[in-house]
Amino acid sequence: MPIVECRSVVKRYGGNTALSGLDVDIHGGVTGLLGANGAGKTTLITLLLGLRSRDSGSISVLGSDPSTAGPAVRQRLGYAFEQRELPPDFTAFDLVAHMAALHGLPAKLARGRASDTLWEVGLGEERFRPTGTMSTGQLQRVKLAQATAHHPELLILDEPTDGLDPLQRVDMLALIKSLAEQHGINILVSSHHLAEVERICQTVVIINEGRVVRSGAVDKLTGQNAYYLVEVGGEAKQLASSLAGLGYDAEFSPDELMVRVPLLPKSAGETAVVKSQDERHLEVKCADAIRDAVASQEIELRSLVREQQTLERLFADEYSAGNLALGSQGGAGKPPDRGGKPPSGARTSKGRRR
């Protein structure tokens, strides 16, 4: 059973529609929530938390409707908000203990959990420092601690690596992964850092203009989309036509040809699984077909490189296909999801696709 179910969810702010018939199921594990600024991510999170009511549709979080059972739902959730501001005069320990108590823990247990959790996120020796004296990286860890000290069933993280340097990002991602793997916490991560989401998430949901445009397991969305990038020294159109006749989907430009490797036969269902040895056989077969076609047509072969689909490339493909509107303000009339910043890696260019 999904931990989150949304059916035909609509949310409007005045005359602007933030969510437009959104349908999605979120299961256990770590799920990435992706989308451009204004796509509807923050609106969806507020509905899941029961902080706002929807205009129509249905939402179930851990089996309950957050619009009618908000306090009960929130007691079972953990939420680390995007904003960096925390009460500056509170020590990290007092803040985390207070939040744990608000989630229903007795005072003594709340204080014990606060201490343990701050040690776990790397702030044990700093736990009695006021948050107003802490760095951005430390504040992000405090936010993570206050969201997890009560051991939630679902943890919602909004841009957990925002403002962190590269090393701090690596540490934060390791912490999030540890929470899921060692403590069994289900996590929903809202982010525009696609490479980071790919590192820690098992599934992703991509939202655009209030609707889900793609969702599924990361390894399925990326692993089943390996392809060969072929650079030739002559006209590529004839080569593409020849390979298309053999069942390969080829996209070409005047001096470049990208041939997608069909890791699954067209007759196989979407849930089919390819064994590694079969995948290797199909890749070799495709490479041989490219080699033979190039030789028979006497075209200069400059390079043949196997590349792997990534979330960044998937996002760019959706944008190129017109399924994404980067930087859209579909949620205008509410506080925007971000400050107009496009998702990392979501840009396309007319040059080589690397």
N, C-alpha and C positions, 0 to 999 in steps of 0.2 A: 504493500500500500504506500502511495506517495506521502511524503511528509508535508508537502504543499500541493494543493490542487487549485487551479484557477480556471474558471469556465466563463467565457464571454464577458470578461470584466471590462467595464467602461467607467472611466473617471474623467469628469470635466471640471475645469476651472473657468467659470463664466462661459464665454463662448469658445474657449479653447479645449480641445480634447487631448488629454495626456495619455490615457489608455483607451484603445479602440478595439474592443472585443478580444482582449488578450486571453489566450488559452495556453496553459503550461502545466506540466507535472514535474515536480522536483522530488527526486528520491534521495536516499541516504548517501553519505560520503561527502565529498567536497564538490560543490557546483559553482561555476563561474557565471556571473550575470554581466553580460557585455552589451555595450551600446554606446552610440555617440551622445554628446551632450544634448539633453532634452529628449532623449529617446523614451524615457518613462521609467528608468531604473529606480530613482529615488521615490517617485510616486508609488511604484509597486511595493517598495520596502515599507513605506508608511502605511499602506493598506494591510500588509502582512502583520505589522505590529499593532494594528487596530487603532492607530493614531488619527486616521481619516476614514471616512465612510465612502464606499463606492456608490456610483449612480445606478449600476445594474450588474448582473452577473453574480457568480458565487465564488467564494474563497474558503478553503479549508486549510488550516495550519495545525498540524498534529492532531487532526480529527475534530477541531473546533472552528467556529466562525469568529474571526477576530473582531468583527464589527459588533457582535453581541456578547462576546465573552473575552473582551480585550484584556482586562486585568489577569484573568486566569491563563490566557495564552502567553502574555508577556512574562508571567512568572516562570514559564518553562523555556523562555528564549533568553539569549544573550545578544546584546547589540552594541557594537563599537561604531560610533558615528564618525563622519568624515572630519568635522570641525576639530581643530587642535586645542581649542580653549577648554581648560578645566578650572575649577575653583582654585585660584592661585594660593590661597591661604591654607587649603587642605593639604595634609601630608598624603602621600600615595597610599599609605596604610589605612588612614582614616577614610579616604574616599572609597577604596575597594571594600572595606568592611561595611561601610554605610550602604553601598549598592547591594552587597550580598544580603544584608538585613532587609532591604526593600524587597528582595526576591523571596522573602519568607524564612530565611535562616535565623535561628536563635542567636542572640548577641555573641555568646561565647564561641559558637561554631563559626559565625561570620568572621570573627577576628582571627580565628585559627586558619580559616580558608584564605583570608586576605594575606596573611603572612606566607602561607605555603605557595599561593599563586604568584605573589610578587617574586619570591625566590625562583619559581619556575620560569618566569619570563625574564630573569636576569637582573632584577632590581632589589634583590634581598638586602644588600648593604645600603641601598638608597631609599628604603621603604619609608623612612621617617622624615624624608626631605619634603618641603612644600612643593607642590606641583609647579608653582610659579617660578621656581628656580631651576626647573628641568629643561633639558634640550628637547628638540622635536622628536628625536628617536626615543628618548625616555618616555615622553608623553604618549607616544603610540603604544608603548609597552604597558603603560598604566591603563590606557583605554582597553587593551586586550585583556588585562587582568580583571578589570571591573566587569567585563562582559562574560568572564568564564568562571569566576570564583564560586558561583552557586551551582556549577556543573549543569549547564543548560542542555536541553535535548537538541536544540537548533541554535547555532551561533551565526549571526548576520554581521558581516564586516563590510563597511563602506570605505573603499579606498584605503586599506590598511597600510600601504607602503607610501602613501602620499607624504612628500617632504623628506623622505629618507635618502641618504647617499647609497651608492651601490652595495657597499658592505653591509649596511644596516638593512637594506632590502633583502639580502641573502639570509640574514639572521631572522628577520621577521617571517619570511616564507618558511624557514625551517621550523619556527615555533608553530605556525599554523598547521603545517603538515604533521607535526608531533601531536597536536591536539586531536587531530582526526585519527591518526594511526594508533597512538598509545592510549588515548582516553575515549575513543569511539564517539566523538562529538560530530554531529552532522553540521556542515558549514556551508553558508551561502556567501560568496565573495563578489561584491560589486566592484568592478575595476575597469580601467581603460588600458591597463598595461597587459597586452595580450600575451606576451612571452611569459610573464609571471603566472598568469592564469593557466597557461599550458603546462607549467612546471608542477603545479600543486593540485589541479582540479581533475576529477575523473569525468565530469560532464560539464557542458556549457549551454547557456541559453543566450541567444543574441536577439536583442529587442531593437526595433526601429519604428519610430512614430507610433508607439503604443501597441505594437503587435510583435509577436515572436516570428522571426524570419528563418531562424535555424536553431536547432537544439539537438543534443545527442551526446554520446560518449566521445571524449576527446580523441581517444585512439582510433575510433571509427571514422570521425570526421577528418582526421589527418593521416592515419596509417593506411587507409584504403585509397589514398590519393597520391601515391608516389608517381613520378613521371620522369621522362627523359627530356632534357633540354638539348636540342640538336642545333648546332651552328653550321651552316653550309655556305660554300663560296659561290653558289649560283642561285638560280631561281628555285624557290622552295615550293611553289604552288604545285608543280607536277609531282614532287616527292610526297607532299601531303595527300594528294589525290590517290597515289599508289598505296600509301599506308592506310588510307581510309577504306580502300577496297579490301584490306585484310582485317578490318574491324577495329582499327585504332583511331581514336579521336584526336586529330591533329589540328593545332592552331598555328598559323604561320604569319610571318611578315616577310618583306622582300628578302631579308638576309638571315632570317632566323625561323626555326621550326620547333615548336614544343609539342612533343608527342606524349600523351597521357598513357600510362601503363594500366591496362584493365586487370587489376589484381583479382577481381571477381568476374566470372562469366556473366553475361547479361541475363542468363536464365536463373542465376542464383538469387535468392531472396536477400532483403536488406540485412537480415540477421545472420546470414551465412558467415562462417569464420574460415579464413584461409590459413592453413598451416604454413609455417615459415619456409619449409622446403618447397611447397607448392608455389609460394610467392616468389621465391628465388627462380624457380623454373619459368614462371610467366615473365619475369623481368629479363632473363636470358633470351627467351623466345622473342620478346619485343626488340631487344638490342640486335639480335640476329636479323630480324626483319628490316630494321633500319639500315644495317650494314649492307644487306643484299640489295635493297632498293637504291641506295646511294651508288653502289657499284654498277648496277645494271643501267642506271641513267647517267653514269660517268659524271657525277656531281662531286665537287671537292668537299670533303668532310673535315671541318676544322675542329670540332669538339663534340663529344657525346658525354653528357654529365647526368647522372641520376640525382634528382632532387626530391625532397620530401615536402608534402603539404604541411603548412603550419597554420595556426590560427590567424596570424597576421596576413598570410596570403589568402586564407579563406575569407577573411574580412574584406580584403581588397577586391577579391573576386565578386563578393556580394555587392560591393559598391559599384564595380564596373558594370554589373548586370542590372543596376538601377534598383536594387533591393534595399539599399541603405542611403540615407541622406545625412552626410556628416555635418555635425554642428547644427542640426535642425533644432528648432525650438518648438517642437510639437507639444511640449509641456509649458508653453508660455502662459503666464498668469499665475504661476507658482514659482518658488525659488528654483532656478535652473539647476540641473544635475551637476554641472561643472561650470567653470568660467569660460566656456566657449572653446576649450582645448580639444582638438581632435584626438581620437584614440591612437595610441602608439602603433605605428606600422600600418595604419589604415589608409595610407595614401597610395595612389597609383601614379605611374609615370608612363610616358610613351617610349621610354628606353627599354633596356634589357630588364627582364623580370628575374631577379635574383633572390 
